[in-house]
Amino acid sequence: MASQHNSLAEAAGPEVSLPAGKGHFKSDGLQLRLGILLIVLTGIGPSLLGNSYWEHTFQLVNIYIAVAVLQNFLFVDAGQKSFGQGAILGLGAYGLAIASGIHGLPLTVGVLAAVGAAMLGGLLFALPALRVQGFHLGFATLSAAIVFPQLLIQFDDVTRGINGISLYLPALTKPLVLGMSGLTLLVTAVPIAALLLHYGIRNARLGRRMRVAAESAEAARSLGVRPGFMRALAFMIVSAGTGICGALYVPTVGFISPQGFLVELSFTLFFVVVVGGRGQLLGPIIGIWVIYIVPNVLLVQLVEYRLLIYGFLTLAVVIVFPDGLVGTIEVRRRKRFQRGGGEQGFRLAPFTEMLEKIPPRQVPAEAAPILEVRGAVKRFGQVVALDGVDLKVRPGEVHGLIGANGSGKTSLLNVISGFSRMDGGSYSFRGRDVTRLSASSIARMGLGRTFQTPRIFTDLSVWDNIQLGLDARPTPLAPEMAALAERFKEAYGEDNPGLLAHGQRRLLEVIRVVFADPGLVLFDEPAAGLSPAERVEFSRLLRQLSKRLGMAVILVEHDLDLVWDIADRITVLETGSVVASGPPQQLARDPAVQHLFVGGAHA
Ligand SMILES: Nc1ncnc2c1ncn2[C@@H]1O[C@H](COP(=O)(O)OP(=O)(O)OP(=O)(O)O)[C@@H](O)[C@H]1O
């Protein structure tokens, strides 16, 4: 076995042709370093200079930076447009102030109360986010931010209303070293931790899967991701972090009241992210400098005009720099240094060259079907898209699904992958009835699919797009595949998928689903838009998937020559019913389907 693996690892060796060289697709690492530098500057700079006025002011600024960094993550990486983060900060602050300031509980309990209260608020935001998105979610969270200070006043027996709550912690504010207090160190460490959290999640499996859920719920579900769970998780992570910021806010200001958490704060935090550059790690920090530090701190005489300044700056940035300040620089940088596409674009050859050397995985001739569809019915109003369809697919079989436009092919793929529910009938996958299972659960059982329009994520590198498949795998890669994956990472880790031609995008999506190691793959018109050379490579891959990797494939394709060449069996649909099913040679003699092949080489 070991020697087989060695020879296979060599298969991914020098003769496999991959583009060389590094591009500069991502600048997260640089932005992270610059961000930390700026946070340290505002965090400990004033203490080192011994200026207590600046010290106090910038401590607050750093707390806002941490909240804005978390909001940026929520906004872009998780796709949740919350306008109510000021209220979550307030819940954290009040959690600590009520627990420790009013009831005299130990600080650890106070911090736990802060995090708990903020997470409770986050949960309330996540609930509408499970049902609504975009404008509606923004409206729900904005309403919460408007109502929050009113509630604080209303429940004054708990919150002390407009009288506010005081909590001074002298042990935290007394200088420890070089004029820096424990609070100074905390307000420096917390935004750095928030930034590292953003960077860490973004570059991990969780972040990639959140990003996909944010950009395409369908693609996410096809990779086994539950978009609702991802949204709720993002809200919980961000709320917990914002709760810690709220706890830190209390000793920083020493006194809190509803006045500190007006809707204006939530707006400012939102503006900060937009002006700095949505999704850029450094964005919220630059945003705070432009929107908050300059008008509020450095030009104090402008304070009474601050809402006007926020509004004006946001408008100006949205018009002149729609990607925000850091975002605009990033877009230019990317354009200048980007690579990929064209001749260097994504090709299947390295993959097929490697698979060629893998000994075929034997599938017993009598293996039970991996998929069995029984009497599938699907209606759209008066239209019957599927009218009692039966289908059996065995492991290692390429099953062609053909039929005229509107005959029900895509509808069948959609019900099999759990994207739409059958109105009648049932089906089992890997021997289990999955008729009522969600798309993401079915995907996790090993069913993969591609889409008519490839779902490629242009904010992720070409390699990261492939890695989404690896992220979805239940088992580790075989050594030879791992060796190839490493080479792909080297070759495409910094390539811009936005430069890929349509056919290359399609192939990229195909390789992504193959790396997820499904037992059954549904390909929806995979050859559309491929060049003749790409088509040849693709047919070779299809053969290898079934004969070498033992995957079952359902191939919906208008290119009948391709289906004829590759398929072990073909099912023909006509207005939602199966009119013929069998090996291609048998079908070509079937009078019911001969008209499909008329004029072709197979008649
Ligand atoms: N979401 C929908 N709402 C209403 N009708 C639909 C919907 N999806 C499909 N249909 C109808 O169901 C029938 C089958 O469509 P389907 O897309 O499954 O066919 P197809 O064989 O995949 O066609 P094509 O080759 O054009 O992709 C068609 O009459 C179509 O108009």
The ligand as a Tripos MOL2 file, in Angstrom:
@<TRIPOS>MOLECULE
LIG
   31    33     1     0     0
SMALL
NO_CHARGES

@<TRIPOS>ATOM
      1 N1        -39.3810   27.6280  -10.3040 N.pl3     1 LIG1
      2 C1        -40.2670   27.3160  -11.2640 C.ar      1 LIG1
      3 N2        -41.4700   27.9170  -11.3090 N.ar      1 LIG1
      4 C2        -42.3730   27.5950  -12.2680 C.ar      1 LIG1
      5 N3        -42.1450   26.6900  -13.2300 N.ar      1 LIG1
      6 C3        -40.9590   26.0670  -13.2500 C.ar      1 LIG1
      7 C4        -39.9560   26.3550  -12.2680 C.ar      1 LIG1
      8 N4        -38.8640   25.5730  -12.5280 N.ar      1 LIG1
      9 C5        -39.1820   24.8560  -13.6240 C.ar      1 LIG1
     10 N5        -40.4150   25.1460  -14.0470 N.ar      1 LIG1
     11 C6        -41.1050   24.5280  -15.1660 C.3       1 LIG1
     12 O1        -40.9840   23.1300  -15.0250 O.3       1 LIG1
     13 C7        -40.7280   22.5410  -16.2820 C.3       1 LIG1
     14 C8        -39.4160   21.7560  -16.2200 C.3       1 LIG1
     15 O2        -38.3360   22.6940  -16.1180 O.3       1 LIG1
     16 P1        -36.8200   22.2730  -15.9220 P.3       1 LIG1
     17 O3        -36.0250   23.5240  -15.7350 O.co2     1 LIG1
     18 O4        -36.7220   21.2440  -14.8910 O.co2     1 LIG1
     19 O5        -36.5040   21.6340  -17.3380 O.3       1 LIG1
     20 P2        -35.0990   21.3070  -17.9790 P.3       1 LIG1
     21 O6        -35.2840   20.0090  -18.6740 O.co2     1 LIG1
     22 O7        -34.0260   21.3920  -16.9730 O.co2     1 LIG1
     23 O8        -34.9490   22.4690  -19.0360 O.3       1 LIG1
     24 P3        -33.6120   23.1660  -19.6100 P.3       1 LIG1
     25 O9        -32.9560   22.1350  -20.4600 O.co2     1 LIG1
     26 O10       -34.1190   24.3240  -20.3690 O.co2     1 LIG1
     27 O11       -32.7710   23.5610  -18.4110 O.co2     1 LIG1
     28 C9        -40.7090   23.6580  -17.3050 C.3       1 LIG1
     29 O12       -41.9930   23.7430  -17.8910 O.3       1 LIG1
     30 C10       -40.4400   24.8860  -16.4860 C.3       1 LIG1
     31 O13       -41.0300   26.0180  -17.0760 O.3       1 LIG1
@<TRIPOS>BOND
     1     1     2 1
     2     2     3 ar
     3     2     7 ar
     4     3     4 ar
     5     4     5 ar
     6     5     6 ar
     7     6     7 ar
     8     6    10 ar
     9     7     8 ar
    10     8     9 ar
    11     9    10 ar
    12    10    11 1
    13    11    12 1
    14    11    30 1
    15    12    13 1
    16    13    14 1
    17    13    28 1
    18    14    15 1
    19    15    16 1
    20    16    17 2
    21    16    18 1
    22    16    19 1
    23    19    20 1
    24    20    21 2
    25    20    22 1
    26    20    23 1
    27    23    24 1
    28    24    25 2
    29    24    26 1
    30    24    27 1
    31    28    29 1
    32    28    30 1
    33    30    31 1
@<TRIPOS>SUBSTRUCTURE
     1 LIG1         1 GROUP 0 **** ****
